[in-house]
Amino acid sequence: MPLLEVERLNAFYGKAQVLRDVSIAVDEGEAVAVLGPNGAGKTTLLNSICGLVRADGRIVFDGRDISALKPHERIKLGIAISPEGRRLFPEMSVEDNLLIAGDSNKLDFVYNIFPNLKEKRKQKAKNLSGGEQQMIAIARALMLEPRLLLLDEPSMGLAPIVVENIAERIETIKEELGISILLVEQNTQMAFDVADRFYILASGQIVREGTIEEMEEIEQEYFG
């Protein structure tokens, strides 16, 4: 049984329908990428899973239908998101940004994944590089000790070498911590580095899915 099952999801902003009959699944300990262009509905999909967007259909987590649960109830079950744009508190320190999501006994847990954040824990978030700010956003989600980590465009605005570093951290989260990952991206290289399977979302619908090996064969068709 998959850890997450999204079945025939339709999502709306007001009267505008953004997602149409979207179905995806993420297994325990698996990393799955959702790829597609801007405006495809990728962020809406993650927000629907978190309960932040009005949606019809079924969202099942660990065998339980969570479609009617509020966002904070879904967090308690083990779903956490690192949002698009990071959404940090720039005037607060690195450590205070983390403590918003969890208590201090969880800090060592995330500092083991992101040791450079420990070195800069007293610095204001706004004074760190874009890559380091992205690490704060992911670390903050890990403070919730999730079973499923949702990552929304973690490569956005970052240099390729920084993206590679972030990808290595995400791989560590999956392999060493056993946390399942749903990654939304436009950067296909990031998907190649961390994901086991992929879905392609276009105009609010899933148009292709398969393994990462299969994605290499169709990359030119959708991203060339």
Buried (B, 14 or more C-beta within 10 A) or exposed (E): EBBBBBBEBBBBEEEEEBBBEBBBBBBBBBBBBBBBEEEBBBBBBBBBBBBBBEBBBBBBBBEEEBBEBEEEEBBEBBBBBBBBEBEBEEEBBBBBBBBEBBEEEBBEBBBEBBEBBBEBBEBBBEEBEEBBBBBBBBBBBBBBBBBBBBBBBBBBEBEEEBBBBBBEBBBBBBEEBEBBBBBBBBBBBBBBBBBBBBBBBBEBBBEBBEEBEEBEEBBEEBBE
